[in-house]
Amino acid sequence: MELTPPLICTQCGSVENGAKSCSQCGATLHAPQQEPVSISNDAPLATDLSSTSSKSQDPLTPYGTGSTAEPNSDLGKVETDRKEPTYSSDANLPPDGVNEPYDSDLSPNHHPIFWGRGRTLFGIFLVNTFLTLITLGLYSFWGRVRIRQFLSSQTSFARARFSYHGTPQELLKGWSKALLVFGFPYAFLNFVPLLWNQIPTWIPNALAGTMVLCFIPIAVVGSNRYRLSRTSLGTIRFSFRGHVNKYMKIWVIGTLLTLLTAGIYYPFFENARRKFLVAHSYFGNRPFTYTGTGSGLLRIYAKALAFTGLIVIVLIGISAGPDGLPGVIHWPSENWQDLFFNSMFITGLLTLILPWFYLQVAKQRYQWNHSDFGDAHFQFSASTWNLMELRITNFLLLILTFGLAWPWVQVRNLQFLYYHLNLQGPLDFQRIQQEALDASPTGEELAGYFDAGFDLG
């Protein structure tokens, strides 16, 4: 069955299906010219939207997986029997069309897709590095904006592209403010013991620690507010509407209870932070929701800890020989230290890597699976082995290329996330309204001081 793509009136912007003239203004409609698409072995296949059969390859399906496209269905639909991704660094750009989110009740399985090429990002990376060096770091703000604009523009969802609207001037201004309100005072406190020997060292250290404890919530909230306010899908922007004082309360109480309970309260603390950040994030006038609980995260941490302990016991028993496990059961024994140091390398490798990968995947899966947007629910399908494969190969790429593979690593990370992440359920974008909210970039730069890790580029 041949499908006819919707036509856009160049005069009034009206979208018409199967008509030769606009029903609003009467202008003649012309089908857009399709450019030939090059196909490589490591890039997803793309087909002409004007001649797509019911068995054809979906142009918005990542990694070349099969999908069936029908009229008025979501072209981003991915079948459940998809193959594992190859994390290619090259991909064909999504076809140009109506840059508006696409409603779909018939195909309620929506995947974000990243179309960027690693070699394109590598070119931006080289230029940014060179100009940052010769300008003594000043160009880094322009470089960050270029990378964010590239990563956003190469990401599509529901047949619309993301956009980043931040400017380097905003980042430079925010960095200057952050330097004044945090950088200089923090550096001054570190020099106090050298300038005044009569002042006890613990006093400036305590003040510096208090500054960090207070400014981290400001950085987190400010960074989220700025980044979301500068990001849009189609013509609708995201926003963050949480208040610093509420997050400050969560942060201070959570930190104190985590210390008093020797870390037992940390899963509840982490869940409270996640709930605050998700529940105060908006797309237009529609909020996201989060239903996770601290007890759910606590079970994940308990499993990871038990997994670690089991590996330690088994490896020590193997290293000790036939009498090793009974000796471990009757610990402490005289040869405990010898057994431990003989297996230290293997124990450290496995007890840190395997449970850590499990913990990271399980937390992401739990947090995404308890996040919603309206009647649609997020789902994250990655396994521990999927993440291990990605991280280990990324590490080898960076080591073998002395860091030059960083652009391809970023592309692989985004493709991995978007491949395993989907939003299930009907989307009603037509009822979402844009609400203009502004935000200062100061919190964004404070997050940089703390290395809070909110940066994709």
C-alpha positions as CSV (number, residue, x, y, z in Angstrom):
1,M,0.0,0.0,0.0
2,E,1.4,3.3,-1.0
3,L,1.4,6.1,1.5
4,T,1.1,9.8,0.6
5,P,3.0,12.1,3.0
6,P,1.2,15.2,4.4
7,L,1.8,18.4,2.5
8,I,2.4,21.7,4.1
9,C,1.0,25.0,2.7
10,T,3.9,27.5,2.2
11,Q,1.4,30.4,2.6
12,C,-0.5,29.7,5.8
13,G,1.3,26.6,7.2
14,S,-1.8,24.3,7.1
15,V,-1.2,20.6,6.8
16,E,-3.2,18.8,4.2
17,N,-3.5,15.0,3.5
18,G,-4.2,13.9,0.0
19,A,-5.2,17.3,-1.3
20,K,-3.8,19.3,-4.2
21,S,-4.8,22.7,-2.9
22,C,-4.9,24.3,0.6
23,S,-8.4,24.1,2.2
24,Q,-7.6,27.3,4.2
25,C,-6.2,29.8,1.6
26,G,-6.6,27.9,-1.7
27,A,-2.8,27.9,-2.5
28,T,-1.5,25.0,-4.7
29,L,0.4,22.4,-2.7
30,H,3.6,20.8,-3.9
31,A,5.2,17.6,-2.6
32,P,8.7,18.2,-1.1
33,Q,11.7,17.0,-3.0
34,Q,13.3,14.0,-1.5
35,E,17.1,13.9,-1.5
36,P,18.9,10.6,-2.1
37,V,20.1,8.9,1.0
38,S,23.4,7.1,1.3
39,I,23.3,3.8,3.1
40,S,26.3,2.3,4.9
41,N,26.7,-1.0,6.7
42,D,26.8,0.6,10.1
43,A,24.0,3.1,9.6
44,P,20.2,2.7,10.0
45,L,18.3,2.3,6.7
46,A,16.2,5.2,5.5
47,T,13.4,5.0,2.9
48,D,11.5,7.5,0.9
49,L,8.4,8.6,2.9
50,S,6.4,9.1,-0.3
51,S,6.6,5.3,-1.2
52,T,6.5,3.3,2.0
53,S,4.8,-0.1,1.9
54,S,3.4,-1.8,5.0
55,K,6.4,-4.1,5.1
56,S,9.0,-1.4,4.4
57,Q,11.8,-0.2,6.6
58,D,10.8,2.5,9.0
59,P,13.0,5.6,8.4
60,L,12.8,6.6,12.1
61,T,13.6,3.1,13.5
62,P,17.0,3.0,15.1
63,Y,19.7,0.6,14.2
64,G,17.9,-0.8,11.1
65,T,15.3,-2.7,13.0
66,G,12.1,-3.6,11.3
67,S,8.8,-1.8,11.8
68,T,5.4,-1.6,10.1
69,A,4.2,1.9,9.2
70,E,0.5,2.6,8.6
71,P,-1.3,5.8,7.8
72,N,-1.6,8.1,10.9
73,S,0.7,5.9,12.9
74,D,3.9,6.9,14.7
75,L,6.8,6.4,12.5
76,G,9.0,6.1,15.6
77,K,7.4,2.8,16.5
78,V,9.8,-0.1,17.2
79,E,8.8,-3.7,17.4
80,T,9.5,-5.7,20.5
81,D,11.5,-8.3,18.6
82,R,14.2,-5.8,17.7
83,K,17.9,-6.9,17.6
84,E,20.6,-5.6,19.8
85,P,22.0,-2.3,18.6
86,T,25.4,-1.9,17.0
87,Y,25.9,1.7,18.4
88,S,26.9,3.0,15.0
89,S,28.5,6.5,15.0
90,D,26.9,7.3,11.7
91,A,23.2,7.7,11.0
92,N,20.9,9.3,8.4
93,L,19.2,12.5,9.5
94,P,15.4,12.3,10.0
95,P,13.5,13.6,7.0
96,D,12.4,17.2,7.1
97,G,8.7,17.7,7.6
98,V,6.3,19.2,10.0
99,N,8.5,20.2,13.0
100,E,5.7,19.5,15.5
101,P,5.3,16.6,17.9
102,Y,3.2,13.9,16.2
103,D,0.1,12.7,18.1
104,S,-0.4,8.9,17.9
105,D,-3.0,6.8,19.7
106,L,-2.7,3.9,17.3
107,S,1.0,3.3,17.8
108,P,1.7,4.1,21.5
109,N,5.3,3.1,21.5
110,H,7.6,6.1,21.1
111,H,11.4,6.0,20.9
112,P,13.8,9.0,20.9
113,I,16.3,8.6,18.1
114,F,19.8,10.1,17.7
115,W,20.9,10.6,14.1
116,G,24.2,12.3,14.6
117,R,27.5,11.2,13.1
118,G,30.6,10.6,15.2
119,R,32.9,12.2,12.6
120,T,30.8,15.4,12.6
121,L,31.0,15.7,16.3
122,F,34.7,14.9,16.0
123,G,35.2,17.9,13.7
124,I,33.4,20.2,16.3
125,F,35.5,18.7,19.0
126,L,38.8,19.5,17.2
127,V,37.8,23.0,16.5
128,N,36.6,23.6,20.0
129,T,39.8,22.2,21.5
130,F,42.0,24.3,19.2
131,L,40.1,27.6,19.8
132,T,39.9,26.9,23.5
133,L,43.6,26.5,23.8
134,I,44.5,29.7,21.8
135,T,41.9,31.8,23.7
136,L,43.1,30.4,27.1
137,G,39.7,28.8,27.8
138,L,37.5,31.7,26.8
139,Y,36.1,29.9,23.7
140,S,35.0,26.9,25.9
141,F,31.5,28.6,26.3
142,W,31.0,28.8,22.6
143,G,32.3,25.2,22.2
144,R,29.8,23.9,24.8
145,V,26.9,25.6,23.0
146,R,28.0,24.2,19.6
147,I,28.1,20.7,21.0
148,R,24.7,21.0,22.8
149,Q,23.2,22.4,19.6
150,F,24.5,19.5,17.6
151,L,23.4,16.8,20.0
152,S,19.9,18.4,20.4
153,S,19.4,19.0,16.7
154,Q,20.3,15.4,15.8
155,T,17.8,13.9,18.3
156,S,14.2,13.3,17.2
157,F,11.1,12.2,19.0
158,A,7.5,11.7,17.6
159,R,8.7,13.1,14.2
160,A,10.0,16.4,15.7
161,R,13.5,17.5,16.5
162,F,14.9,18.8,19.7
163,S,16.6,22.2,19.8
164,Y,19.0,24.0,22.2
165,H,18.5,27.7,22.5
166,G,21.2,28.7,25.0
167,T,23.9,31.2,24.0
168,P,27.6,31.4,24.9
169,Q,27.1,34.9,26.3
170,E,24.6,33.5,28.8
171,L,27.1,30.8,29.9
172,L,29.9,33.4,30.2
173,K,27.7,35.7,32.3
174,G,26.5,32.8,34.5
175,W,30.1,31.6,35.0
176,S,31.2,35.1,36.1
177,K,28.4,35.3,38.6
178,A,29.2,31.8,39.9
179,L,32.8,32.8,40.3
180,L,31.9,35.8,42.4
181,V,29.3,34.1,44.7
182,F,31.2,30.8,45.2
183,G,34.6,30.5,43.5
184,F,36.3,33.4,45.2
185,P,34.9,32.9,48.7
186,Y,35.7,29.2,48.6
187,A,39.3,29.8,47.4
188,F,39.7,32.5,50.1
189,L,38.6,30.0,52.8
190,N,41.3,27.5,51.6
191,F,44.0,30.2,52.0
192,V,42.9,31.3,55.4
193,P,45.2,28.8,57.3
194,L,48.2,30.0,55.3
195,L,47.5,33.7,55.9
196,W,46.5,33.5,59.6
197,N,48.2,30.7,61.5
198,Q,46.5,31.5,64.7
199,I,43.1,30.5,63.3
200,P,42.3,26.7,63.8
201,T,42.2,24.8,60.5
202,W,38.9,23.2,61.2
203,I,37.1,26.6,61.2
204,P,37.7,27.5,57.5
205,N,37.3,23.9,56.5
206,A,33.9,23.8,58.3
207,L,32.9,27.0,56.6
208,A,34.0,25.7,53.2
209,G,32.1,22.4,53.7
210,T,29.0,24.4,54.7
211,M,29.3,26.5,51.5
212,V,29.4,23.3,49.4
213,L,26.5,21.8,51.2
214,C,24.4,24.9,50.6
215,F,25.4,25.7,47.1
216,I,25.0,22.2,45.6
217,P,21.2,22.4,45.8
218,I,21.4,25.9,44.2
219,A,23.5,24.5,41.4
220,V,21.3,21.5,40.8
221,V,18.1,23.5,40.7
222,G,19.6,26.3,38.7
223,S,21.2,23.9,36.2
224,N,18.0,22.0,35.6
225,R,16.0,25.2,35.3
226,Y,18.4,26.7,32.7
227,R,18.9,23.6,30.6
228,L,15.3,22.7,30.4
229,S,14.2,26.3,29.6
230,R,16.7,26.3,26.7
231,T,15.5,23.0,25.3
232,S,12.5,22.5,23.0
233,L,10.8,19.8,21.0
234,G,9.4,21.2,17.9
235,T,8.0,24.6,19.0
236,I,7.3,23.7,22.6
237,R,9.9,24.3,25.3
238,F,10.6,22.4,28.5
239,S,10.8,24.1,31.8
240,F,11.7,23.4,35.5
241,R,9.5,24.9,38.2
242,G,11.0,23.7,41.4
243,H,12.1,26.1,44.1
244,V,15.6,26.1,45.7
245,N,14.3,26.3,49.2
246,K,12.3,23.1,48.9
247,Y,15.3,21.2,47.3
248,M,17.6,22.7,50.0
249,K,15.4,21.2,52.7
250,I,15.5,17.8,51.0
251,W,19.3,18.0,50.6
252,V,20.2,19.1,54.1
253,I,17.8,16.7,55.9
254,G,18.8,13.8,53.5
255,T,22.5,14.4,54.0
256,L,22.2,14.5,57.8
257,L,20.0,11.4,58.0
258,T,22.4,9.5,55.7
259,L,25.3,10.3,58.0
260,L,23.4,9.4,61.1
261,T,22.2,6.1,59.7
262,A,25.6,5.1,58.3
263,G,24.2,5.3,54.7
264,I,21.0,3.3,55.2
265,Y,18.9,6.3,54.5
266,Y,20.7,7.1,51.3
267,P,18.2,5.3,48.9
268,F,15.4,7.3,50.4
269,F,17.4,10.5,50.0
270,E,18.2,9.7,46.4
271,N,14.5,8.9,45.7
272,A,13.4,12.2,47.2
273,R,15.8,14.1,45.0
274,R,14.7,12.2,41.9
275,K,11.0,12.8,42.7
276,F,11.6,16.5,43.1
277,L,13.5,16.9,39.9
278,V,11.1,14.9,37.8
279,A,7.8,16.2,39.3
280,H,8.9,19.8,38.7
281,S,9.9,19.2,35.1
282,Y,7.4,20.4,32.4
283,F,6.9,20.0,28.7
284,G,4.8,23.1,27.8
285,N,2.2,23.2,30.5
286,R,2.2,19.4,31.2
287,P,4.3,18.0,34.1
288,F,6.2,14.8,34.3
289,T,5.4,12.5,37.3
290,Y,7.4,10.1,39.4
291,T,6.0,7.2,41.5
292,G,9.2,5.5,42.8
293,T,9.8,4.9,46.5
294,G,12.8,4.8,48.8
295,S,12.1,1.3,49.8
296,G,12.2,0.2,46.1
297,L,15.7,1.7,45.7
298,L,16.7,0.2,49.1
299,R,16.0,-3.3,47.8
300,I,18.2,-2.6,44.8
301,Y,21.1,-1.4,47.0
302,A,20.6,-4.4,49.3
303,K,20.9,-6.8,46.3
304,A,24.0,-5.1,45.0
305,L,25.6,-5.3,48.5
306,A,24.6,-9.0,48.9
307,F,26.0,-9.6,45.4
308,T,29.3,-8.0,46.4
309,G,29.6,-10.0,49.6
310,L,28.9,-13.3,47.8
311,I,31.6,-12.6,45.3
312,V,34.1,-11.8,48.0
313,I,33.3,-15.0,49.9
314,V,33.5,-17.2,46.8
315,L,36.8,-15.7,45.5
316,I,38.5,-16.0,48.9
317,G,37.3,-19.5,49.2
318,I,38.7,-20.4,45.7
319,S,42.0,-18.7,46.5
320,A,42.3,-20.6,49.8
321,G,41.9,-24.0,48.2
322,P,39.8,-26.9,49.5
323,D,39.9,-25.7,53.1
324,G,39.1,-22.1,52.1
325,L,35.4,-21.8,52.6
326,P,35.4,-23.5,56.1
327,G,38.1,-21.0,57.1
328,V,36.0,-18.1,55.9
329,I,32.9,-19.4,57.8
330,H,35.0,-19.6,61.0
331,W,36.6,-16.1,60.5
332,P,38.7,-14.6,61.9
333,S,41.5,-17.1,61.2
334,E,45.3,-16.8,61.2
335,N,45.6,-16.8,57.4
336,W,42.8,-14.3,56.8
337,Q,45.1,-11.5,55.6
338,D,47.1,-13.9,53.3
339,L,43.9,-15.1,51.7
340,F,42.6,-11.6,51.3
341,F,45.7,-10.2,49.7
342,N,46.3,-13.2,47.4
343,S,42.9,-12.6,45.9
344,M,42.8,-8.8,46.2
345,F,43.2,-8.0,42.5
346,I,40.4,-10.4,41.3
347,T,38.2,-9.5,44.3
348,G,38.5,-5.8,43.7
349,L,37.9,-6.1,40.0
350,L,34.8,-8.2,40.3
351,T,33.3,-6.8,43.4
352,L,33.6,-3.3,42.1
353,I,32.7,-3.8,38.5
354,L,29.9,-6.4,38.4
355,P,27.8,-5.1,41.3
356,W,28.4,-1.5,40.2
357,F,27.1,-2.3,36.7
358,Y,24.1,-4.1,38.2
359,L,23.4,-1.1,40.5
360,Q,23.6,1.5,37.8
361,V,21.3,-0.5,35.4
362,A,18.8,-1.4,38.1
363,K,18.6,2.1,39.4
364,Q,18.0,3.6,35.9
365,R,15.5,0.9,35.1
366,Y,13.6,1.5,38.3
367,Q,13.6,5.3,38.0
368,W,12.6,5.4,34.4
369,N,9.9,2.7,34.8
370,H,8.4,4.9,37.5
371,S,8.4,8.0,35.5
372,D,5.3,9.1,33.5
373,F,4.1,11.8,31.1
374,G,0.4,12.1,31.2
375,D,-1.0,8.7,30.4
376,A,2.2,7.5,28.8
377,H,4.8,5.6,30.8
378,F,8.6,5.4,30.3
379,Q,10.3,2.0,30.1
380,F,14.0,1.2,30.2
381,S,15.0,-2.2,28.9
382,A,18.9,-2.3,29.3
383,S,20.5,-5.2,31.1
384,T,23.6,-5.4,33.2
385,W,25.5,-7.1,30.3
386,N,24.3,-4.4,27.9
387,L,25.9,-1.7,30.0
388,M,29.0,-3.7,30.6
389,E,29.6,-4.1,26.9
390,L,29.0,-0.4,26.3
391,R,31.3,0.9,29.1
392,I,34.1,-1.6,28.5
393,T,34.3,-0.9,24.8
394,N,34.0,2.8,25.4
395,F,36.9,2.6,27.8
396,L,39.1,0.7,25.4
397,L,38.3,3.2,22.6
398,L,39.4,6.1,24.8
399,I,42.5,4.3,25.9
400,L,43.6,3.1,22.5
401,T,43.0,6.5,20.8
402,F,44.4,8.6,23.7
403,G,41.0,10.2,24.1
404,L,40.4,11.1,20.5
405,A,37.4,8.7,20.3
406,W,35.5,10.9,22.8
407,P,32.9,12.0,20.1
408,W,32.2,8.5,19.1
409,V,31.8,7.5,22.8
410,Q,29.2,10.3,23.2
411,V,27.3,9.1,20.2
412,R,27.4,5.5,21.4
413,N,26.1,6.6,24.9
414,L,23.2,8.5,23.4
415,Q,22.3,5.7,21.0
416,F,22.4,3.2,23.8
417,L,20.1,5.3,26.0
418,Y,17.6,6.1,23.3
419,Y,17.5,2.5,22.0
420,H,16.6,1.1,25.4
421,L,14.3,3.9,26.4
422,N,10.7,4.3,25.1
423,L,7.5,6.0,26.1
424,Q,4.5,3.8,26.0
425,G,1.0,5.2,25.8
426,P,-1.0,7.8,23.8
427,L,0.4,11.3,23.4
428,D,-1.8,14.3,22.9
429,F,0.6,17.0,21.9
430,Q,-2.2,19.2,20.4
431,R,-3.5,20.1,23.9
432,I,0.0,21.1,25.2
433,Q,0.4,24.8,25.5
434,Q,3.6,26.8,25.5
435,E,4.3,28.8,28.6
436,A,7.3,31.2,28.4
437,L,9.5,30.9,31.5
438,D,13.0,32.4,31.7
439,A,16.0,31.2,33.8
440,S,19.4,32.3,34.7
441,P,22.5,30.3,33.7
442,T,24.2,31.0,37.1
443,G,23.1,27.6,38.5
444,E,24.4,25.9,35.4
445,E,27.9,27.2,36.1
446,L,27.7,26.5,39.8
447,A,27.0,22.9,38.8
448,G,30.3,23.0,36.8
449,Y,32.2,24.0,40.0
450,F,30.8,21.0,41.8
451,D,31.3,18.6,38.8
452,A,27.6,17.7,39.3
453,G,27.5,15.9,35.9
454,F,24.5,17.5,34.2
455,D,26.4,18.0,31.0
456,L,26.0,15.9,27.9
457,G,28.4,18.1,26.0
